[in-house]
Amino acid sequence: MSDLTPTTDQLLAAPELAILHALEASLAAAQCALLAAYPELEEEDLCSDSPLLLSGSGWIADAIITQSCGLSASIARYRREFERARQARLSQSPF
């Protein structure tokens, strides 16, 4: 998650950054809460011979964490591309 709140200039150019920032914070909070509820999901040795014993809700929590990590990565890529395009427009400005 990006700790930087979008600037006013960024929000004027792309207001969607506001809700994407809020979504990133919500995803991070959800991941922390699920890992607190299911600490076995943080174990280092997931490739061991003994299978991970989880309840049905534990497996769903694992899926939510995995999917939220993917969504967080997509949001970060969106922000980077937005900033790259904004910088390109600024460098082409005649002023």
N, C-alpha and C positions, 0 to 999 in steps of 0.2 A: 504494500500500500504506500502511496505517496503521502508523505507528511505535509507536503506543501499544498495549502489551500489555493485554488485557482485565483489568480489576480483579477482585478476589475477589468483590465484590458482583455485578458483571456476570456472572461465571461461575456464581455460585449461581442467578441468574435465568435464564441462558441458556448452559448448558455448551457448546453448539455453537460459541460464539465462540472457544473454544480452538483447535479444529481449523481453523476458518475463518481465524484469524490465522496458523497454520502454513501453510495453503494459500496465503495471500497472499504469505508470504515465499518459498515454493517457486516460485510463479509469477514473482515478481520475479527470483529467481536464474536461472530458466530463460530469461527474456527477455534478461537480461544475457549469459548464455552463448551464446545463439543469435545475438545481435547481434555478439558478439565473433567468432563463427565465420563470420558472413555480414555484414561491415560495409557491404556495398553496400545492405543493407536500410535503413540509416539515411540514405541520400542524400536531400538536400533536394528535388531536382528530379525527382520521380517522374512528373511530367506532361510530360516532355520528349519530343521526337520520336523519340529512340532508345529502343528497348525495353530493359527491364531484363533482363540476361542472367544467369539463374540455372540451376543444376543442378536436377534433380528434388528433391533434398533441400533446396535453397535455397528452392524454392517451398513445400515442406511446412513449413520453418522459418518462413516468412512467415505461413502459415496458423496455425501454433501461436501465434505472437506476437499476431496479430490476435484469435484466440479467447481467449487468456489475458488480453488487455486487457479484453475484454468480460466475462469472468468476474470479474476484479478489480473492475470497475465495479459488477457485481451484488453482490459481497460488500460493497463500500463502501455501496451503497444499503441492504443488509440491516442493516448496523451502524447507519446513521443512523436507519432506521425503528425498530429495537430501542430505540435511545436516546430517540427521540421518544416512543415508547409508554411507556417506563420513566418518563420525566419527567412524562408525563400522569398516570400512576398515582400518582406521588409527590405531585403537586399536588392530587390528589383525596383523599389520605389524611387522615383526621381527626386524626392525631397529629402 
